[in-house]
């Protein structure tokens, strides 16, 4: 009994660490908590690399509709690459959903939430189960490495002229006021 009393803290710590490592929702919950206390704030600096053109970068939604980024000139584009199995992706989803809810009726800002695995049925069910309203797409063309190198999650934002205005690899709190102001600023710019 003394052994158990002496090592109960260590056993609990090991159990918590195993949960964080083995259960994606537990790890996402932990990361989300870190986001809420101020970690993982996105840096809204304009990236140094540029994309030659958006024409031909296509995504397909659940209904089979194709979206070509080149056809969205004149609109701000918020593009997020994610996967169901990715704990950091799961952690930032509530913040992205909150941001989307703020702008979903704004016709000048388009949101594309691209499932990197391309499994629209699974990702749509995943979103519905968690009451997220994010528009889910799958990639239907080659994506330039300046936009997506395979790191999940990756978020890119284009201005109304189709210029890359923001790129962030890794988890971030997109409900942060800096991002809201940044999108509003891009929308207002000519």
FENDA-V251405 format. One record per pair of residues at least 4 apart in sequence whose C-alpha atoms are under 7 Angstrom apart, sorted by the first residue. I is the first residue (numbers start at 1). J is the second residue. If there is no record, write none. Layout:
i = [I | I]
j = [J | J]
This chain:
i = [1 | 2 | 3 | 4 | 7 | 8 | 9 | 10 | 11 | 12 | 13 | 14 | 15 | 16 | 17 | 18 | 19 | 19 | 20 | 20 | 21 | 23 | 24 | 24 | 24 | 25 | 25 | 26 | 27 | 27 | 28 | 28 | 28 | 28 | 28 | 29 | 29 | 30 | 31 | 31 | 31 | 32 | 32 | 32 | 33 | 34 | 34 | 35 | 35 | 35 | 40 | 40 | 40 | 41 | 41 | 42 | 42 | 44 | 45 | 46 | 46 | 47 | 47 | 47 | 49 | 50 | 50 | 51 | 51 | 51 | 54 | 54 | 54 | 55 | 55 | 55 | 56 | 56 | 57 | 57 | 57 | 57 | 57 | 58 | 58 | 58 | 58 | 58 | 58 | 58 | 59 | 59 | 59 | 59 | 59 | 59 | 59 | 60 | 60 | 60 | 60 | 60 | 60 | 60 | 60 | 61 | 61 | 61 | 61 | 61 | 62 | 62 | 73 | 73 | 73 | 74 | 74 | 75 | 75 | 75 | 75 | 75 | 76 | 76 | 76 | 76 | 76 | 76 | 76 | 76 | 77 | 77 | 77 | 77 | 77 | 77 | 78 | 78 | 78 | 78 | 78 | 78 | 79 | 79 | 79 | 79 | 79 | 79 | 80 | 80 | 80 | 80 | 80 | 80 | 81 | 81 | 81 | 81 | 81 | 81 | 81 | 81 | 82 | 82 | 82 | 82 | 82 | 82 | 83 | 83 | 83 | 83 | 84 | 86 | 87 | 88 | 88 | 88 | 89 | 89 | 89 | 89 | 92 | 92 | 92 | 92 | 93 | 94 | 95 | 95 | 95 | 95 | 96 | 96 | 96 | 97 | 97 | 97 | 97 | 98 | 98 | 99 | 99 | 99 | 100 | 100 | 103 | 108 | 111 | 112 | 112 | 112 | 113 | 113 | 113 | 113 | 114 | 114 | 114 | 114 | 115 | 115 | 115 | 115 | 115 | 116 | 118 | 118 | 119 | 120 | 120 | 120 | 121 | 122 | 123 | 124 | 124 | 125 | 126 | 127 | 127 | 127 | 128 | 143 | 143 | 144 | 145 | 147 | 148 | 151 | 152 | 152 | 153 | 153 | 153 | 154 | 154 | 154 | 155 | 155 | 155 | 156 | 156 | 156 | 157 | 157 | 157 | 157 | 158 | 158 | 158 | 158 | 158 | 159 | 159 | 159 | 159 | 174 | 175 | 176 | 177 | 178 | 179 | 180 | 181 | 182 | 183 | 184 | 185]
j = [5 | 6 | 7 | 8 | 11 | 12 | 13 | 14 | 15 | 16 | 17 | 18 | 19 | 20 | 21 | 22 | 23 | 26 | 26 | 27 | 27 | 27 | 28 | 85 | 87 | 29 | 87 | 30 | 31 | 87 | 32 | 87 | 88 | 90 | 91 | 33 | 91 | 34 | 35 | 88 | 91 | 36 | 91 | 92 | 37 | 38 | 39 | 39 | 40 | 173 | 171 | 172 | 173 | 172 | 173 | 172 | 173 | 166 | 166 | 165 | 166 | 165 | 166 | 167 | 146 | 163 | 164 | 146 | 163 | 164 | 69 | 70 | 162 | 68 | 69 | 70 | 68 | 70 | 68 | 69 | 141 | 142 | 143 | 66 | 67 | 68 | 69 | 139 | 140 | 141 | 66 | 67 | 68 | 137 | 138 | 139 | 140 | 64 | 65 | 66 | 67 | 137 | 138 | 139 | 140 | 65 | 66 | 136 | 137 | 138 | 120 | 137 | 160 | 161 | 162 | 160 | 161 | 108 | 109 | 110 | 159 | 160 | 108 | 109 | 110 | 158 | 159 | 160 | 186 | 187 | 109 | 110 | 111 | 157 | 158 | 159 | 110 | 111 | 112 | 156 | 157 | 158 | 111 | 112 | 113 | 155 | 156 | 157 | 112 | 113 | 114 | 154 | 155 | 156 | 113 | 114 | 115 | 116 | 152 | 153 | 154 | 155 | 89 | 114 | 115 | 116 | 152 | 153 | 89 | 115 | 116 | 117 | 123 | 90 | 91 | 92 | 153 | 171 | 93 | 152 | 153 | 171 | 96 | 171 | 172 | 173 | 97 | 98 | 99 | 173 | 174 | 175 | 100 | 174 | 175 | 101 | 132 | 133 | 134 | 102 | 175 | 103 | 174 | 175 | 104 | 134 | 109 | 187 | 135 | 135 | 136 | 137 | 134 | 135 | 136 | 137 | 136 | 137 | 138 | 139 | 119 | 123 | 136 | 137 | 138 | 138 | 138 | 139 | 123 | 124 | 137 | 138 | 125 | 126 | 127 | 128 | 136 | 129 | 130 | 131 | 132 | 133 | 132 | 147 | 148 | 148 | 149 | 156 | 154 | 169 | 169 | 170 | 169 | 170 | 171 | 168 | 169 | 170 | 167 | 168 | 169 | 166 | 167 | 168 | 164 | 165 | 166 | 167 | 162 | 163 | 164 | 165 | 166 | 163 | 164 | 165 | 186 | 179 | 179 | 180 | 181 | 182 | 183 | 184 | 185 | 186 | 187 | 188 | 189]
